[in-house]
Amino acid sequence: MRLGTGIGWRPEIADTVERMPGIDWVEAVSENLCPGHLPDSLLRLRERGVTVVPHGVSLGLGGAERPDAGRLRALAERAEVLGSPLVTEHIAFVRAGGPPTASPHLEAGHLLPVPRTRDALDVLCENVRIAQDALPVPLAVENIAALVAWPGEEMTEGQFLYELADRTGVRLLIDVANLHTNHVNLGADPARALGELPLEAIAYVHVAGGFERDGVWHDSHAHPVPPPVLDILADLASRVAPPGVLLERDEDFPGAGELAAEVESIRGAVARGRAAARTRDAADAGRTGPAAPAAGPERTEAGHGARTRLGLAQTALLSALVAGAPAPEGFDRVRLGVQARALAAKRADVVAKVAPELPVILGPAYRPAFLAHAQGSPMTGGYRRDALDFAERLLDADDGPAAQDAGVRRELREWWLERSGPAPRSRRPGARWARATRRVLLGR
């Protein structure tokens, strides 16, 4: 499956992507697409023969619970309507808790790392097989960036991915920016990870930018791709010709010229790697890849005990990150604080996108008010529910922007009433009559 050079399609740069020369394919976030109302830009790209790959972010294949059937159906539907050759997701968990752990259900709102243990691998393999059976096209799964490391891990990242691919036949989406992130944050060696991978399983490659602050690398997708990430891409390309390479950019979008230059830098890194491969001596060129790590007895299904143990561990970690619980034993408390602040900041950013009226109503008070909300109110039902809970919390508070400004309170209350019921308030039975009556009474 040769994809070529691509870019992540986002509504903010849709026109730019359509005009960019040499773009063979695009990737779109699956959860942001409605199959019956695809953006005109994506439809035009499809008509031109540009491949569109749906990229999921909420399935949580690395979580203790089995994949949600509804989410799998949604991912399958998007693959079918787009005519995609494959779909992709992440090796991560995004939620934890609930009845299996006798604790509240919690949402991370972001991708969190899976412990590289036998229990977690067994659960992940079974979840991947469930997803593969439910999808109409092949699945590829992506390695993620991490700010924290699990204590007591039993495998390197490369060994973990090797066994996952070997046991399930799943394809791999290798994010070289995430390999760089894990190198800076966790000391993981990108070259070793690449050397341990089953290169023949790579479906395509992600490339993205980030920034370093206080010794921690943040995978922001909002900055230019740095030279170390391009070096890892060249190293990968020196080992195998990647079927596809894609630039990810999610925020702070630059102009068309700068985006095109980033795509060219990616092409250049791949070309550099392929040139190195051609000059490699015969002995090294004949290398077929590492032997599979010693795995012990093969287990085809994750037992109840493995899911329970993984669920308890993930719930303890997520509770520390979003609910103020004590840090689980063995974790770096400073890094947990960094991750907790990053999760809260991401919640604030995403809520501002799904409910753009709130930053307008609250003005400069929006962000500090939301971060205070996030500190005391874990997300339990997705970002739209989070926006409603935030507004309700402000309306109930004795202080804060809604309590201090009657105009803000009135607008915020109207916004909340419009969205808090089963249907928009303006469309509910009697709403039109009430508005007409009000206009008559006011003489309008």
RABEL-V395672 format. One record per helix or strand. SS is the DSSP state (hx for helix, st for strand). FROM is the first residue (numbers start at 1). LEN is the number of residues. Records with the same first field share a line. If there is no record, write none. Layout:
SS: FROM-LEN ; FROM-LEN
This chain:
st: 4-5 ; 25-5 ; 51-5 ; 86-5 ; 93-6 ; 103-10 ; 138-5 ; 171-5 ; 202-6 ; 211-3 ; 216-3 ; 244-4 ; 379-1
hx: 11-9 ; 30-3 ; 35-3 ; 40-8 ; 69-14 ; 99-3 ; 118-17 ; 157-12 ; 176-11 ; 190-7 ; 199-3 ; 227-13 ; 256-23 ; 282-4 ; 304-19 ; 333-22 ; 356-7 ; 365-12 ; 383-14 ; 401-4 ; 406-15 ; 425-3 ; 431-11
